[in-house]
Amino acid sequence: MRLGGSDPHTLAGAYAMDAVPEPDRSRFERHLARCESCRQEVRGLREATAALAGATAVQPPAALRDAVLHAAGQTRQMPPAVAPAPVAWVPTQQRRRPRWRPRLAVALAGALAAVAVAAGLVTYGMQGRLDQAQHRDHMVAAVLSASDATMMSRHVSSGGTATVVMSHHERALVFTAAGLPVLPAGESYELWLIGPAGTTSAGMIDGSGHGKMVGPMVVSGLAAGDSVGMTVEPANGSPRPTSPPLVLINLR
């Protein structure tokens, strides 16, 4: 994102994401030294970015390590390398083609296949989740680096805080929450887009750990006049809110 002749205040989000190249970066930093509102916005966006990064960190499943180690334990190791012995000259007519060891070749092929299958079975189920996570991360980055990115935090009436980073340019928002009380079995938090066009579910929120940060959730399709709200609903969700919002954030 280049500064050009545009208002430097609009680059706070891109600067927080380290998406402003030189020499625009130097010019924006000179502006930053004089502008308290931009410094506060950059500081807040960096805090939100750090929190979102921690929430989206993914560790390889233990099952993948166990499967690979098990397959390696079943694989016959190759003998140690030794210097070849001198080969005596043999007349051409007496030379014979070397014979392959079919049993060793089959064993090695089977061991390699076992490793591939073991790893494949674990990673096959992960691929869809990884693709979804990558798509979500790209949308999160697009919202946070948008020129009109705006962050808002509100207290949840039952406890905890909810934070929204929104961009009308991207027509999307990123929602996170922290400190939500654990709900009884059979209940869950649900997020809603509420606006002139009606109320639409934006997905279920995992609030299983008290004090634990939940999200980020990416909500797309923002329209003028929308608000985002969170209610307590049955664990499987509800087509419409059945309880008053615990938090309601106006996105105007």
C-alpha positions as CSV (number, residue, x, y, z in Angstrom):
1,M,0.0,0.0,0.0
2,R,1.5,3.3,-1.1
3,L,1.1,6.7,0.5
4,G,1.1,8.8,-2.7
5,G,-1.1,11.8,-2.2
6,S,-3.6,10.1,0.1
7,D,-4.4,11.0,3.7
8,P,-1.6,9.4,5.8
9,H,-4.1,8.7,8.6
10,T,-5.6,5.9,6.4
11,L,-2.3,3.9,6.5
12,A,-2.3,3.1,10.2
13,G,-3.8,-0.4,9.7
14,A,-1.3,-1.2,6.9
15,Y,1.6,0.1,9.0
16,A,0.6,-2.1,11.9
17,M,0.7,-5.1,9.6
18,D,4.1,-4.0,8.2
19,A,2.5,-3.6,4.7
20,V,3.8,-0.1,3.9
21,P,7.0,-0.1,1.7
22,E,9.8,2.3,1.6
23,P,10.0,5.3,1.1
24,D,6.3,5.7,2.1
25,R,7.1,4.0,5.4
26,S,9.6,6.6,6.4
27,R,7.2,9.4,5.5
28,F,4.4,7.8,7.5
29,E,6.8,7.4,10.5
30,R,7.5,11.1,10.4
31,H,3.8,11.7,10.4
32,L,3.4,9.2,13.2
33,A,5.8,11.2,15.4
34,R,3.4,14.2,15.2
35,C,0.0,12.4,15.3
36,E,-1.1,11.0,18.7
37,S,-4.4,9.5,17.2
38,C,-2.4,7.5,14.7
39,R,0.0,6.3,17.4
40,Q,-2.9,5.1,19.5
41,E,-4.5,3.4,16.5
42,V,-1.3,1.6,15.5
43,R,-0.7,0.5,19.1
44,G,-4.3,-0.9,19.4
45,L,-4.1,-2.7,16.0
46,R,-0.7,-4.3,16.9
47,E,-2.2,-5.6,20.2
48,A,-5.1,-7.0,18.3
49,T,-2.8,-8.5,15.6
50,A,-0.7,-10.2,18.3
51,A,-3.8,-11.6,20.0
52,L,-5.2,-12.9,16.7
53,A,-1.8,-14.5,15.8
54,G,-1.8,-16.4,19.1
55,A,-5.3,-17.6,18.7
56,T,-4.7,-18.9,15.2
57,A,-1.4,-20.7,15.9
58,V,-1.6,-24.4,14.9
59,Q,0.6,-27.2,16.1
60,P,1.0,-30.5,14.2
61,P,-1.1,-33.3,15.8
62,A,0.6,-35.8,18.0
63,A,-0.9,-38.6,15.8
64,L,1.3,-37.5,12.9
65,R,4.5,-37.9,14.9
66,D,3.4,-41.3,16.3
67,A,2.4,-42.6,12.9
68,V,5.8,-41.6,11.3
69,L,7.8,-43.0,14.2
70,H,5.8,-46.3,14.1
71,A,6.4,-46.7,10.4
72,A,10.1,-45.9,10.8
73,G,10.4,-48.6,13.5
74,Q,9.0,-51.1,11.0
75,T,11.4,-50.1,8.3
76,R,14.6,-52.1,7.8
77,Q,17.6,-49.9,7.9
78,M,20.2,-49.8,5.2
79,P,23.7,-51.3,6.0
80,P,26.5,-48.9,6.8
81,A,28.5,-47.6,3.9
82,V,31.9,-49.2,3.3
83,A,34.6,-48.5,0.8
84,P,34.2,-50.7,-2.2
85,A,36.8,-53.5,-2.6
86,P,39.1,-53.3,-5.6
87,V,37.6,-54.9,-8.6
88,A,39.8,-57.3,-10.6
89,W,39.6,-56.9,-14.4
90,V,37.4,-59.6,-16.0
91,P,37.3,-60.2,-19.7
92,T,34.1,-58.8,-21.3
93,Q,32.8,-62.2,-22.3
94,Q,33.0,-63.4,-18.7
95,R,31.2,-60.4,-17.1
96,R,27.7,-61.0,-15.9
97,R,24.9,-58.6,-15.1
98,P,24.4,-58.0,-11.4
99,R,21.4,-59.7,-9.9
100,W,18.8,-57.6,-8.0
101,R,17.7,-58.8,-4.6
102,P,14.0,-58.9,-5.1
103,R,13.1,-59.6,-1.5
104,L,15.0,-56.6,-0.2
105,A,13.5,-54.4,-2.9
106,V,10.0,-55.5,-2.0
107,A,10.7,-55.0,1.7
108,L,11.9,-51.4,1.1
109,A,9.0,-50.6,-1.2
110,G,6.6,-51.9,1.4
111,A,8.2,-49.9,4.2
112,L,8.1,-46.7,2.1
113,A,4.5,-47.4,1.3
114,A,3.7,-47.8,5.0
115,V,5.3,-44.4,5.8
116,A,3.4,-42.8,2.9
117,V,0.1,-44.3,3.9
118,A,0.5,-43.6,7.6
119,A,1.3,-40.0,6.9
120,G,-1.3,-39.7,4.3
121,L,-4.1,-41.0,6.5
122,V,-3.3,-38.4,9.1
123,T,-2.7,-35.5,6.8
124,Y,-5.8,-36.2,4.5
125,G,-8.1,-35.3,7.3
126,M,-6.1,-32.3,8.2
127,Q,-6.0,-30.8,4.7
128,G,-9.5,-29.5,4.7
129,R,-9.0,-27.9,8.0
130,L,-5.7,-26.4,6.9
131,D,-7.3,-25.0,3.8
132,Q,-10.1,-23.4,5.8
133,A,-7.6,-22.0,8.3
134,Q,-5.5,-20.5,5.5
135,H,-8.6,-18.9,3.9
136,R,-9.6,-17.5,7.3
137,D,-6.1,-16.1,7.9
138,H,-6.1,-14.4,4.5
139,M,-9.4,-12.8,5.3
140,V,-8.1,-11.7,8.7
141,A,-5.1,-10.1,7.2
142,A,-7.2,-8.4,4.5
143,V,-9.4,-6.8,7.2
144,L,-6.6,-5.8,9.5
145,S,-4.6,-4.2,6.7
146,A,-7.5,-2.4,5.1
147,S,-7.2,1.4,4.9
148,D,-10.4,1.9,6.9
149,A,-9.7,-0.8,9.5
150,T,-11.4,0.2,12.8
151,M,-11.1,-1.6,16.2
152,M,-13.8,-1.5,18.9
153,S,-14.0,-3.3,22.2
154,R,-17.0,-3.6,24.4
155,H,-17.7,-5.3,27.8
156,V,-19.9,-8.4,27.7
157,S,-22.8,-8.0,30.3
158,S,-22.2,-11.6,31.7
159,G,-18.4,-11.0,31.9
160,G,-15.5,-10.7,29.6
161,T,-14.8,-8.4,26.6
162,A,-15.6,-8.6,22.9
163,T,-13.3,-7.0,20.2
164,V,-14.2,-6.2,16.6
165,V,-11.8,-5.1,13.9
166,M,-14.0,-4.1,10.9
167,S,-13.6,-2.8,7.4
168,H,-16.5,-1.5,5.3
169,H,-14.2,-1.6,2.3
170,E,-13.7,-5.3,2.7
171,R,-17.3,-5.7,3.9
172,A,-16.0,-8.0,6.7
173,L,-15.1,-8.0,10.4
174,V,-12.9,-10.0,12.7
175,F,-14.4,-10.9,16.1
176,T,-12.6,-12.1,19.2
177,A,-13.6,-12.4,22.8
178,A,-11.9,-13.1,26.1
179,G,-13.0,-13.9,29.6
180,L,-16.4,-15.3,28.6
181,P,-18.0,-17.4,31.4
182,V,-18.3,-21.1,30.7
183,L,-21.9,-22.0,29.8
184,P,-23.9,-25.0,31.1
185,A,-24.0,-28.1,28.9
186,G,-26.4,-27.7,26.1
187,E,-25.8,-24.0,25.6
188,S,-23.4,-22.0,23.5
189,Y,-22.7,-18.4,22.4
190,E,-23.9,-17.4,18.9
191,L,-22.9,-14.4,16.9
192,W,-25.3,-12.3,14.8
193,L,-25.3,-9.6,12.2
194,I,-28.2,-7.3,13.0
195,G,-29.2,-4.6,10.5
196,P,-31.9,-3.1,8.3
197,A,-32.0,-6.3,6.2
198,G,-32.8,-8.5,9.3
199,T,-30.9,-10.7,11.7
200,T,-28.5,-13.3,10.4
201,S,-26.5,-15.9,12.3
202,A,-22.7,-15.4,11.9
203,G,-21.7,-18.7,13.6
204,M,-21.3,-20.4,16.9
205,I,-18.6,-19.2,19.4
206,D,-16.5,-21.7,21.4
207,G,-16.6,-20.5,25.0
208,S,-15.5,-23.7,26.7
209,G,-12.5,-22.1,28.6
210,H,-13.1,-19.3,31.1
211,G,-10.6,-16.5,30.5
212,K,-9.5,-18.1,27.3
213,M,-9.5,-16.0,24.1
214,V,-11.9,-17.3,21.5
215,G,-11.9,-16.6,17.8
216,P,-10.9,-15.1,15.6
217,M,-14.1,-15.4,13.7
218,V,-14.4,-13.7,10.3
219,V,-17.8,-12.4,9.4
220,S,-18.4,-11.2,5.8
221,G,-21.2,-9.5,4.0
222,L,-21.4,-6.3,6.1
223,A,-24.0,-3.8,5.0
224,A,-24.7,-0.2,6.0
225,G,-26.3,0.1,9.3
226,D,-25.3,-3.3,10.6
227,S,-24.5,-4.2,14.2
228,V,-22.9,-7.4,15.6
229,G,-24.4,-9.0,18.7
230,M,-23.8,-12.1,20.8
231,T,-26.4,-14.2,22.5
232,V,-26.7,-17.5,24.5
233,E,-28.4,-20.2,22.4
234,P,-28.9,-24.0,22.3
235,A,-25.6,-25.8,21.6
236,N,-26.6,-26.5,18.0
237,G,-27.5,-22.9,17.3
238,S,-30.7,-21.2,16.6
239,P,-32.1,-19.7,13.4
240,R,-33.1,-16.5,15.3
241,P,-32.0,-15.1,18.7
242,T,-33.9,-16.5,21.6
243,S,-32.3,-14.3,24.3
244,P,-31.2,-10.6,24.6
245,P,-27.7,-9.8,23.3
246,L,-25.0,-9.9,25.9
247,V,-23.1,-7.4,23.8
248,L,-24.1,-5.3,20.9
249,I,-21.6,-3.4,18.8
250,N,-22.7,-0.8,16.4
251,L,-20.7,-1.0,13.2
252,R,-21.6,2.4,11.8
